[in-house]
Amino acid sequence: MKICSLLVRGCLLAALALAWAQWACAQVAPSSYGGNQTIAVGGEISGFRLDYGKRDLGGIGIFADADLNNRIGLTGEANWMRLHQFADTHFSTYMGGPRLNFNTRGNWRPYLKVVAGGGLFNFPYNYATGSYFVVAGGGGLDYHIAPRWRVRVADFEYQYWPQFTFGAIHPYGVSAGLEFQLFGCSRCEPRGLGR
């Protein structure tokens, strides 16, 4: 619970700092070398297939995307897979890494990502818990519905837990959610969705 509390406090502090930075900004950098950086946060629901026990788990998560320009960005995510668990077998992950956006002419924005971080695993009947290194690859598709709002239509992720207690496991799943842009220019939105 300490990790969750620290994560929530850090996200709130970052959101306040970014909101203040947007209000305090007086000029925009020329588009020839920047000015299209954005930061967005969101929530999601997920469904994952777990190797350990061949179980399907559901859960919730939060994520943050920081786009350095129209193509390259960073992403961070935290997921808690606790729904449909059997004998208290569940897991959570806390990961971050680079993301590559593919801009299209419409409101669609596909992307690829590579993330790494930590995973917490709760074994059956609360017999034990473990903390492991996790790396994952994936991609997804966002859809702009309004200025500063995007729907995360689908986010596919394939995880690799190389040092799991009983040998490597490979959970995989899909998520969907909603994202709000906290900071950035409205001209970075698709045509027709500007302020």
N, C-alpha and C positions, 0 to 999 in steps of 0.2 A: 504494500500500500504506500510505502514511502516513495517508491519510484513514481507511482501514479500521481501522488500529491506534488512532487517536484516537477513532473512533466506539465501538469495543469498550471502551476504557478509560473513556470517558464513561458508557456504559450500565452498566458494572460499578459505577462510583462512585455513580451515581444509584440503582441498586438497593440498594447498601449503606446509603446515606443514608436511603432510604425504609423499609428494614427496621428501622433504628434508630429512626426517627421513630414507626413503629407501636408498637414495644416501649415507647418512652418516653411515649407518650400516655396520660394518666390519665383524661381525661374526653372525652365525646362532645358535640359541639355540638348544641343543640336542633334537631329536625327542621324547625322552622318556618322556619329560615333557613340550613340547611346540614347538614353531617354525612354526606353521601352521596357524597363525592368518592372516586374510585378511580383507581388506576394499575395497568396491566397490561402485560406484555410477551409477545411471541410470535414464532414462526417460521412461515414459509410456503414453499410451492412455487408456482411461477407458470408460465404459458404466455402468451406475447405474440406478436402478429402485427406485424412490422416493415415499414413502408412501403419502406424502403431495401432494394432487392433482393427484396421480397415474400417474406420469410423468416419462418418460425415458430421462435421461440426459447423455451427453457425456462430456469428458474433457481431460485434460492433467495432468501429475504429475511428480514429481521427487522423488527418493528414494535413501537411502544409507543403505548398509548392512555391518556390522562389525562382522565377524566370529571369535569367541574366540578360537575355535578348529573346528574339522570336524563336530561336532554335534550341538554345542550351539553357538548362535550369538544374535546380536541385530539388529533391523531394525528401520528405521525412514522414514516417507513419508509425502508428502504434495500433495494434489490433489485439482484441481479447476474444478468443474463441471458446465460449462457455455454453452455448446453446446446443441442445441435443447430446450432451455428454453422457457417457456411460460410466458408472462407478467413479465419478469425480475425475475422469481423465480429460484434461483440457490443457490448452497452451495459450501463450501470448507472445507477441513479438514487438520489438522496438528497433526500427531500422531507418537508414537514410542513405542517400547517394545521388549520383547524377541522373539526369533525365534529358532525353532528346525529343523535341517537339517537331511535328511535321505540319506546317501551316497549309490550310486549304483555302479555297476561295469562299466557301460558305461558312457556316457556323460550327462546323466539325473541326476538332483538333485531335488527331491521333498522336500517340507518344510511345516511346520505349524507355525503360528504366532498369537500372542495376542498383540494388540496395544491399546493405549489410548491417549487421548489428547483433543484438542479443535476443535470445528466446528463453522463456521460462516454461517448463513443462511440469505438470502435476500428474504423477503416476496413479494408477487405479487405487481406489479406497484410501486415498491420501497417504499411501505407503511411503512416498518420498517425493521430493521436488528436485528439479535440476535446472541449472543455468547453462546455456550453450551458445556458441557462436552460430549465426545463421547468415547465409547469403542467398539472395534471390534475384531472379530476372523476370521481366514481365513487360507488359504494355497495356495500353488502354485507349479509350476514346471518350473525349469530353465534348459536350454540346453547349454552346452559348445560348441561354434562354432570355437573358436581359442584360443590360449593362451591369457589370460586376458579378453576375450570377452564371454559373455553369452547372450542368448536370453531368456527373460522372456516370456515363451510360454503362461502361464495363471496364474493369481493371483486372487483368489476368496476372496471376503470380505463381511461379514455380520456385519453391524454397528448397534449400539443401542444408541440412543439419549434419555436418561431417563428423562431429565428435559426440554424437548421441550415445547414451550409455549402452544400448544393445545393438550398435551399428548404425550407420548413417540412415536417416529417414528423409523423405522427399514430399512433404505436404504440398498440395497445389489447390488453387481455388480462384474464385471470382468475387469481385466486390462491385457495389454500385452506391452512389451517394450524391451529395450536393455540396458545391464549393462556392465561397464568397471571396471576391478579390478585395483585400484590405488596402492595398497600396498599389499605385501604378497609374498609368495614363489611360484615359478612356479611348484614345485612338488605337490602342493595342487590341481593342475589341473588334470583332468582325464588322463589316459595313452595315449600317442600319441600326446598330446597337449602341452608338455613342450617346453621351449625355445630351 
